[in-house]
Amino acid sequence: MAKFNIHESKTHFSSLIERVLTGEEIIISKAGKPVARLVPYVTNISERVPGMDEGKVIINPDFDDPLPEFDQ
């Protein structure tokens, strides 16, 4: 992970983009503190399938009952 300040990143932006395209992550800093991250753009996000997490979440029948500390 390479780190550059804002001035360096503006000066060498094209070469930084080339490095990102090879899979490298670039951190851009202002006054020594990280403010941005350049990472490759991912286009192959898997599609969501309804019901793929079926059975993994359990909701108890009393989930919306009042909490004991609020009973009066």
C-alpha positions as CSV (number, residue, x, y, z in Angstrom):
1,M,0.0,0.0,0.0
2,A,1.7,3.2,-1.2
3,K,1.1,6.6,0.4
4,F,1.2,10.0,-1.3
5,N,0.3,13.5,-0.3
6,I,-2.2,15.5,-2.3
7,H,0.4,17.5,-4.2
8,E,2.3,14.3,-5.3
9,S,-1.0,12.5,-6.2
10,K,-2.1,15.5,-8.4
11,T,1.3,15.5,-10.1
12,H,1.5,11.8,-10.7
13,F,-2.2,11.0,-11.1
14,S,-1.9,9.0,-14.3
15,S,0.9,6.8,-13.0
16,L,-1.1,6.2,-9.8
17,I,-4.1,5.1,-11.8
18,E,-1.8,2.6,-13.7
19,R,-0.6,1.2,-10.4
20,V,-4.2,0.9,-9.2
21,L,-5.1,-1.0,-12.3
22,T,-2.5,-3.6,-11.4
23,G,-4.2,-4.2,-8.1
24,E,-2.3,-1.8,-5.8
25,E,-4.0,0.3,-3.2
26,I,-3.0,4.0,-3.0
27,I,-3.6,6.1,0.1
28,I,-3.7,9.9,-0.3
29,S,-2.9,12.0,2.7
30,K,-3.3,15.6,3.7
31,A,-0.9,17.0,6.4
32,G,0.2,13.4,7.0
33,K,-3.3,12.1,7.7
34,P,-5.1,9.7,5.3
35,V,-8.1,11.3,3.6
36,A,-8.7,9.1,0.5
37,R,-8.0,5.6,-0.9
38,L,-7.6,4.7,-4.6
39,V,-8.6,1.1,-5.3
40,P,-9.6,-0.8,-8.4
41,Y,-13.2,-0.6,-9.5
42,V,-14.9,-4.0,-9.1
43,T,-17.6,-4.8,-11.6
44,N,-18.2,-8.5,-11.0
45,I,-20.4,-8.2,-7.9
46,S,-22.5,-11.4,-7.5
47,E,-26.2,-11.0,-7.8
48,R,-28.4,-11.2,-4.8
49,V,-30.7,-14.3,-4.7
50,P,-33.9,-14.0,-2.6
51,G,-33.9,-16.6,0.2
52,M,-30.2,-17.4,0.1
53,D,-29.9,-16.7,3.9
54,E,-33.1,-18.7,4.8
55,G,-32.7,-20.3,8.2
56,K,-29.7,-18.2,9.2
57,V,-31.8,-15.6,11.0
58,I,-34.1,-16.4,13.9
59,I,-36.7,-13.9,15.1
60,N,-38.2,-14.8,18.4
61,P,-42.0,-14.3,18.8
62,D,-41.4,-11.8,21.6
63,F,-38.9,-9.6,19.7
64,D,-41.2,-6.5,19.9
65,D,-42.3,-6.9,23.5
66,P,-41.5,-4.0,25.8
67,L,-38.2,-4.2,27.5
68,P,-38.3,-4.8,31.2
69,E,-36.5,-1.6,32.1
70,F,-39.3,0.4,30.4
71,D,-42.2,-1.5,32.2
72,Q,-44.0,0.8,34.6
